[in-house]
Amino acid sequence: MTTETRVKPARWAAFSPLRHRNFALVWTAALISNVGTWMETVAVGDLVARTTGEAGWTGLVAAAGFLPMGLMGPIGGAIADRVDRRRFMFITTSLQGACAAALTFLSATDRASPAAVAAVVFVAGCVGGIGFPAYQAMMPDLVPKEDLLGAVTLGQAQFNLGRVIGPALAGVAIALGSYTAAFAINTISFGAMLAALVALKLPHVPKEDDGGTIWSRIKVGARVSWAEPGVRSAIVLIATIALTASPFIALLPAMARVRFDGGSSLTSMFVTAQGVGAVAGALLVPSLALRLGRRRLLMYGLVALPTALVLYGASPSPPFAVAALALVGASYICVFSGLGTVVQLRAPAEMRGRVVSIYFLALGTLYPVGALIQGPIGDRIGLGQVTAAGAITLLVVLGITGVVRPDRYLALDDLDAYPATAATG
């Protein structure tokens, strides 16, 4: 067999999960739903930025949506390991659609004040946080084990493809003077996921009832997460990234309007640029990982992400910022999918929902905290400066970790290269 024939299948490894009916159904429905969600996200951010003209408010509303997703995740994880995940997802998806309908009503009746929008976004974040671990934990039920890595990668690509299409559609809706249209389309988009869940054909898998309370099950999941070296390292790294680097996402509307004196079209352009970079990165990651090794690729991404963010923060013009954001998107997805794969592969199957939820707890709580910190500071010293400062802080922390605790990075390798017993903390 030639080298060319060995490499060629690897180039398409990320697409192999779409051969499976159940995964294709969920993936397509999630894409439609994410397009609607990103339309709403851009519309909410632009509405608040236009109404208040303050990055602090923009960060607050972003925190209202994302913080509860992290805080409620462990509860959702404990439930996801115990109930029928498909039925549970149907309930949470229906409630998310109801929240989108509430935003549509507020906008249509001119009652969409920043406080009211933040309240609805907060409730939707709580519901999404409870349901998300079930979605993640259901992945091994949709594809065979050999396609799980491809499924994780395609999931990231789908999310970011929604980031590309959604903001573009939101820009059109907002340009036509209708935030309501963006919110209404998101409401309708949840119907795609509901239809997919109804159409799924999954074998019945009895859930073990250990008689423990939700809190006791969460504690078990937390102990298992911290005891496994690879999962522990992934959690520490994603927490650091969430606090220092991730806030740039929440501050995109303010960067467009306040720093560059742009409008909703520039906001959409920024978000779309990040999404295009992320989709390209997601499609390249599997083949690059086979050539370089998954851990080495992740390490490259950890250096590239803060470097790209510094370029974005120092951008002298919107076109330069758009190009830098594409690099940010590609490097961010490399890091995010790399760390997420570590968690998925190293988590015990019977505790996957809880372990995944602990990982997203770190991301979901510290990202909005970082946004709440960086937003007001950006109002005082400049949004570009605070973004670059956060990226440099991340780079310094990563460097110190490499010198003081190199085992944190070694633990991110495959299980056969770095077994769970290879580190003690």
C-alpha positions as CSV (number, residue, x, y, z in Angstrom):
1,M,0.0,0.0,0.0
2,T,1.4,3.4,-1.0
3,T,1.7,6.4,1.3
4,E,-0.8,8.2,-0.8
5,T,-3.5,5.5,-0.4
6,R,-2.8,5.4,3.4
7,V,-3.2,9.1,3.8
8,K,-6.2,9.6,1.5
9,P,-8.8,8.0,3.8
10,A,-7.5,10.1,6.7
11,R,-8.4,13.3,4.8
12,W,-12.0,12.3,4.9
13,A,-12.1,10.7,8.4
14,A,-14.1,13.6,9.8
15,F,-17.0,12.8,7.5
16,S,-17.3,9.1,8.1
17,P,-19.9,9.5,11.0
18,L,-22.4,10.9,8.5
19,R,-22.8,7.4,7.1
20,H,-24.8,6.5,10.1
21,R,-28.5,7.5,10.0
22,N,-28.9,8.5,13.6
23,F,-25.9,10.7,13.6
24,A,-26.8,12.3,10.3
25,L,-30.3,13.1,11.6
26,V,-29.0,14.7,14.8
27,W,-26.1,16.5,13.1
28,T,-28.4,18.1,10.4
29,A,-31.0,19.1,13.0
30,A,-28.3,20.6,15.3
31,L,-26.9,22.6,12.4
32,I,-30.3,24.1,11.6
33,S,-30.9,24.8,15.3
34,N,-27.4,26.4,15.7
35,V,-28.0,28.7,12.7
36,G,-31.1,30.0,14.5
37,T,-29.2,30.2,17.8
38,W,-26.4,32.2,16.2
39,M,-28.9,34.5,14.6
40,E,-30.3,35.2,18.1
41,T,-26.9,35.6,19.6
42,V,-25.8,38.2,17.1
43,A,-29.2,40.0,17.3
44,V,-29.1,40.1,21.1
45,G,-25.5,41.3,21.2
46,D,-26.2,44.0,18.6
47,L,-29.5,45.1,20.2
48,V,-27.8,45.5,23.6
49,A,-24.7,47.2,22.2
50,R,-26.9,49.6,20.2
51,T,-29.2,50.4,23.1
52,T,-26.5,50.9,25.7
53,G,-23.3,51.6,23.8
54,E,-21.4,49.9,26.6
55,A,-19.2,46.8,26.5
56,G,-20.0,46.1,30.1
57,W,-23.7,45.5,29.2
58,T,-22.7,43.4,26.3
59,G,-20.5,41.2,28.5
60,L,-23.3,41.0,31.1
61,V,-25.9,39.7,28.6
62,A,-23.3,37.2,27.3
63,A,-22.6,36.1,30.8
64,A,-26.4,35.7,31.5
65,G,-26.6,33.2,28.7
66,F,-23.4,31.3,29.2
67,L,-22.8,31.2,33.0
68,P,-25.9,29.1,33.7
69,M,-24.9,26.6,31.0
70,G,-21.8,25.9,33.1
71,L,-23.5,26.0,36.5
72,M,-26.4,23.8,35.5
73,G,-24.3,21.3,33.5
74,P,-23.4,19.0,36.4
75,I,-27.1,18.7,37.2
76,G,-27.8,17.8,33.6
77,G,-24.8,15.4,33.6
78,A,-26.1,13.5,36.6
79,I,-29.6,13.3,35.0
80,A,-28.2,12.2,31.6
81,D,-26.4,9.2,33.1
82,R,-29.7,8.1,34.7
83,V,-32.6,8.7,32.3
84,D,-33.6,8.2,28.7
85,R,-31.4,10.8,27.0
86,R,-33.6,11.2,23.9
87,R,-36.7,11.9,25.9
88,F,-34.8,14.3,28.2
89,M,-33.4,16.2,25.3
90,F,-36.9,16.5,23.8
91,I,-38.1,18.3,26.9
92,T,-35.1,20.6,27.2
93,T,-35.2,21.5,23.5
94,S,-38.9,22.3,23.8
95,L,-38.2,24.7,26.7
96,Q,-35.4,26.4,24.7
97,G,-37.9,27.0,21.9
98,A,-40.2,28.6,24.4
99,C,-37.5,31.0,25.5
100,A,-36.8,32.0,21.9
101,A,-40.5,32.6,21.5
102,A,-40.5,34.9,24.5
103,L,-37.7,37.0,23.0
104,T,-39.7,37.2,19.8
105,F,-42.7,38.5,21.7
106,L,-40.6,41.1,23.6
107,S,-39.0,42.4,20.4
108,A,-42.3,42.5,18.5
109,T,-44.0,44.5,21.3
110,D,-41.0,46.9,21.8
111,R,-40.4,45.6,25.3
112,A,-36.9,44.2,24.7
113,S,-35.0,46.2,27.3
114,P,-31.5,45.0,28.2
115,A,-32.7,43.7,31.5
116,A,-35.6,41.8,30.0
117,V,-33.4,40.3,27.3
118,A,-30.8,39.3,29.9
119,A,-33.5,37.6,32.0
120,V,-34.8,35.5,29.1
121,V,-31.3,34.7,28.0
122,F,-30.5,33.6,31.5
123,V,-33.4,31.2,31.6
124,A,-32.5,29.8,28.2
125,G,-29.0,29.3,29.4
126,C,-30.2,27.3,32.4
127,V,-32.3,25.0,30.2
128,G,-29.5,24.6,27.7
129,G,-27.0,23.8,30.4
130,I,-29.1,21.0,31.8
131,G,-29.7,19.5,28.3
132,F,-26.2,19.8,26.8
133,P,-24.5,16.9,28.7
134,A,-27.2,14.6,27.4
135,Y,-26.5,15.7,23.9
136,Q,-22.7,15.1,24.4
137,A,-23.2,11.8,26.2
138,M,-25.5,10.5,23.5
139,M,-22.7,10.6,20.8
140,P,-21.4,7.1,21.5
141,D,-25.0,5.9,21.0
142,L,-25.2,7.4,17.5
143,V,-21.9,6.1,16.0
144,P,-19.6,3.1,16.6
145,K,-16.5,3.6,18.7
146,E,-14.2,3.9,15.6
147,D,-16.2,6.9,14.4
148,L,-16.4,8.7,17.7
149,L,-13.5,11.0,17.1
150,G,-14.9,12.0,13.7
151,A,-18.3,12.6,15.4
152,V,-16.7,15.0,17.9
153,T,-14.9,16.8,15.1
154,L,-18.0,17.1,12.9
155,G,-19.9,18.3,15.9
156,Q,-17.4,21.2,16.2
157,A,-17.6,21.9,12.5
158,Q,-21.4,21.9,12.6
159,F,-21.4,24.4,15.5
160,N,-19.1,26.7,13.7
161,L,-20.8,26.4,10.4
162,G,-23.9,27.7,12.2
163,R,-21.6,30.5,13.4
164,V,-20.9,31.3,9.8
165,I,-24.5,31.1,8.4
166,G,-26.4,32.5,11.4
167,P,-24.6,35.8,11.7
168,A,-24.9,36.4,7.9
169,L,-28.6,35.8,8.1
170,A,-28.9,37.9,11.3
171,G,-27.1,40.7,9.5
172,V,-29.7,40.6,6.7
173,A,-32.6,40.6,9.2
174,I,-31.1,43.4,11.3
175,A,-30.3,45.5,8.2
176,L,-34.0,45.2,7.3
177,G,-34.8,46.6,10.7
178,S,-36.1,43.5,12.3
179,Y,-34.6,41.9,15.4
180,T,-37.9,40.1,15.7
181,A,-37.3,38.2,12.5
182,A,-34.0,36.8,13.9
183,F,-35.7,35.7,17.1
184,A,-38.6,34.2,15.3
185,I,-36.4,32.1,13.0
186,N,-34.5,30.8,16.0
187,T,-37.8,29.8,17.6
188,I,-38.8,27.8,14.5
189,S,-35.3,26.2,14.2
190,F,-35.8,24.2,17.4
191,G,-38.4,22.2,15.6
192,A,-35.7,20.5,13.5
193,M,-34.1,19.0,16.6
194,L,-37.5,17.9,18.0
195,A,-38.3,16.2,14.7
196,A,-34.9,14.4,14.6
197,L,-35.3,13.2,18.2
198,V,-38.7,11.7,17.3
199,A,-37.2,10.0,14.2
200,L,-34.2,8.5,16.1
201,K,-34.0,4.7,16.3
202,L,-32.0,3.8,19.3
203,P,-31.8,0.5,21.2
204,H,-33.2,0.6,24.7
205,V,-30.4,0.7,27.2
206,P,-31.6,0.3,30.8
207,K,-30.1,2.9,33.2
208,E,-28.7,1.8,36.5
209,D,-30.4,3.4,39.5
210,D,-27.8,3.5,42.3
211,G,-30.3,5.2,44.6
212,G,-28.0,8.2,45.1
213,T,-29.2,11.8,45.0
214,I,-28.3,14.1,42.2
215,W,-25.7,15.9,44.4
216,S,-24.0,12.6,45.4
217,R,-23.8,11.6,41.7
218,I,-22.3,15.0,40.8
219,K,-19.7,14.5,43.5
220,V,-18.8,11.1,42.2
221,G,-18.4,12.6,38.7
222,A,-16.2,15.4,40.0
223,R,-14.0,12.9,41.9
224,V,-13.6,10.7,38.8
225,S,-12.8,13.8,36.6
226,W,-10.1,15.0,38.9
227,A,-8.6,11.6,39.5
228,E,-8.0,11.0,35.7
229,P,-4.8,12.8,34.7
230,G,-5.8,13.6,31.2
231,V,-9.3,14.9,32.1
232,R,-7.8,16.9,35.0
233,S,-5.3,18.6,32.7
234,A,-8.0,19.3,30.1
235,I,-10.2,20.9,32.8
236,V,-7.3,23.1,34.1
237,L,-6.4,24.2,30.6
238,I,-10.0,25.0,29.5
239,A,-10.5,27.0,32.7
240,T,-7.4,29.1,32.0
241,I,-8.4,29.7,28.4
242,A,-12.0,30.5,29.4
243,L,-10.8,33.2,31.8
244,T,-8.1,34.8,29.7
245,A,-8.9,34.2,26.0
246,S,-12.5,33.2,25.5
247,P,-14.0,36.6,26.5
248,F,-13.2,38.0,23.1
249,I,-16.3,36.1,21.9
250,A,-18.6,38.1,24.1
251,L,-17.0,41.4,23.3
252,L,-17.2,41.0,19.5
253,P,-20.3,43.3,19.1
254,A,-18.7,45.9,21.3
255,M,-15.4,45.7,19.4
256,A,-17.3,46.2,16.1
257,R,-19.4,49.1,17.4
258,V,-17.3,50.9,20.0
259,R,-13.7,50.4,18.8
260,F,-14.2,50.4,15.0
261,D,-17.4,52.5,15.0
262,G,-19.2,49.9,12.9
263,G,-22.7,48.6,12.9
264,S,-24.5,45.3,12.8
265,S,-23.0,44.4,9.5
266,L,-19.5,44.6,11.0
267,T,-20.6,42.6,14.0
268,S,-21.8,39.9,11.6
269,M,-18.6,40.0,9.6
270,F,-16.5,39.5,12.8
271,V,-18.5,36.6,14.0
272,T,-18.6,35.1,10.5
273,A,-14.9,35.4,10.1
274,Q,-14.3,33.6,13.3
275,G,-16.7,30.9,12.2
276,V,-15.1,30.4,8.8
277,G,-11.7,30.0,10.5
278,A,-13.3,27.5,12.9
279,V,-14.9,25.4,10.2
280,A,-11.7,25.3,8.3
281,G,-9.8,24.3,11.4
282,A,-12.3,21.6,12.3
283,L,-12.0,20.0,8.9
284,L,-8.2,20.1,9.0
285,V,-7.7,18.9,12.6
286,P,-8.3,15.1,12.0
287,S,-5.7,14.8,9.2
288,L,-3.2,17.1,10.9
289,A,-3.6,15.0,14.1
290,L,-2.7,11.8,12.2
291,R,0.4,13.5,10.7
292,L,1.6,15.4,13.8
293,G,0.1,13.4,16.6
294,R,-3.0,14.6,18.5
295,R,-1.1,16.0,21.5
296,R,1.5,17.8,19.4
297,L,-1.2,19.4,17.3
298,L,-2.9,20.5,20.5
299,M,0.3,22.1,21.8
300,Y,0.7,24.0,18.5
301,G,-2.9,25.2,18.9
302,L,-2.2,26.4,22.5
303,V,0.6,28.6,21.2
304,A,-1.3,29.8,18.0
305,L,-4.4,30.8,19.9
306,P,-3.0,33.6,22.1
307,T,-0.7,34.7,19.2
308,A,-3.7,35.2,16.9
309,L,-5.6,37.0,19.7
310,V,-2.8,39.5,20.1
311,L,-3.0,40.2,16.4
312,Y,-6.7,40.7,16.6
313,G,-6.4,43.0,19.6
314,A,-3.8,45.0,17.9
315,S,-5.7,45.2,14.6
316,P,-5.5,48.8,13.1
317,S,-8.5,48.3,10.9
318,P,-11.6,46.2,10.4
319,P,-10.2,44.2,7.5
320,F,-7.1,43.3,9.5
321,A,-9.3,42.3,12.4
322,V,-11.4,40.1,10.1
323,A,-8.3,38.2,8.9
324,A,-7.0,37.9,12.5
325,L,-10.3,36.5,13.6
326,A,-10.2,33.8,11.0
327,L,-6.9,32.7,12.5
328,V,-8.4,32.9,16.0
329,G,-11.3,30.7,15.0
330,A,-9.0,28.0,13.5
331,S,-6.6,27.9,16.5
332,Y,-9.5,28.1,19.0
333,I,-11.2,25.1,17.4
334,C,-8.0,23.2,17.4
335,V,-7.6,23.7,21.1
336,F,-11.3,23.2,22.0
337,S,-11.8,20.0,19.9
338,G,-8.4,18.6,21.1
339,L,-9.2,19.1,24.8
340,G,-12.8,17.9,24.3
341,T,-11.5,14.7,22.6
342,V,-9.3,14.0,25.6
343,V,-12.3,14.2,27.9
344,Q,-14.5,12.0,25.7
345,L,-11.9,9.3,25.2
346,R,-10.7,9.2,28.9
347,A,-14.1,9.5,30.6
348,P,-15.5,6.1,31.9
349,A,-18.5,5.3,29.6
350,E,-20.9,5.0,32.5
351,M,-20.0,8.4,33.8
352,R,-19.5,10.3,30.5
353,G,-22.4,12.6,31.1
354,R,-21.1,13.7,34.4
355,V,-17.4,14.0,33.4
356,V,-18.3,16.0,30.3
357,S,-20.5,18.3,32.4
358,I,-17.6,19.0,34.9
359,Y,-15.4,20.0,31.9
360,F,-18.1,22.4,30.6
361,L,-18.6,23.6,34.2
362,A,-15.1,25.0,34.1
363,L,-15.6,26.6,30.7
364,G,-19.2,27.8,31.4
365,T,-18.4,29.5,34.7
366,L,-15.1,31.1,33.9
367,Y,-15.8,32.4,30.4
368,P,-18.6,34.7,31.6
369,V,-16.5,35.7,34.6
370,G,-13.7,36.7,32.2
371,A,-16.3,38.6,30.0
372,L,-17.6,40.5,33.1
373,I,-14.0,41.4,34.0
374,Q,-12.7,42.3,30.6
375,G,-15.8,44.2,29.4
376,P,-15.6,47.1,32.0
377,I,-11.8,47.2,31.8
378,G,-12.1,47.4,28.0
379,D,-14.4,50.4,28.4
380,R,-11.6,52.2,30.3
381,I,-8.4,51.1,28.6
382,G,-9.6,49.9,25.2
383,L,-11.1,46.6,24.0
384,G,-8.1,45.8,21.8
385,Q,-5.7,46.3,24.7
386,V,-7.6,44.1,27.2
387,T,-8.0,41.3,24.5
388,A,-4.2,41.4,23.9
389,A,-3.4,41.5,27.6
390,G,-5.6,38.4,28.2
391,A,-3.9,36.5,25.4
392,I,-0.4,37.4,26.7
393,T,-1.5,36.3,30.2
394,L,-2.6,32.9,28.8
395,L,0.7,32.5,26.9
396,V,2.7,33.3,30.1
397,V,0.6,30.8,32.2
398,L,1.1,28.1,29.5
399,G,4.8,28.6,29.5
400,I,5.1,28.5,33.3
401,T,3.1,25.3,33.3
402,G,5.4,23.7,30.8
403,V,8.4,24.4,33.0
404,V,6.9,23.7,36.4
405,R,4.4,20.9,35.6
406,P,5.3,19.3,32.2
407,D,3.2,16.3,33.2
408,R,0.1,18.4,32.7
409,Y,0.8,18.4,29.0
410,L,2.0,14.7,28.8
411,A,-1.3,13.6,30.3
412,L,-3.1,14.9,27.2
413,D,-1.6,12.1,25.1
414,D,-3.4,8.9,24.2
415,L,-4.1,6.4,26.9
416,D,-1.6,3.9,25.5
417,A,1.1,6.5,25.4
418,Y,0.3,8.0,28.8
419,P,-1.9,5.7,31.0
420,A,-4.0,7.0,33.8
421,T,-1.5,5.7,36.3
422,A,1.3,7.7,34.9
423,A,0.6,10.7,37.0
424,T,-0.4,11.3,40.5
425,G,-1.5,14.9,40.3
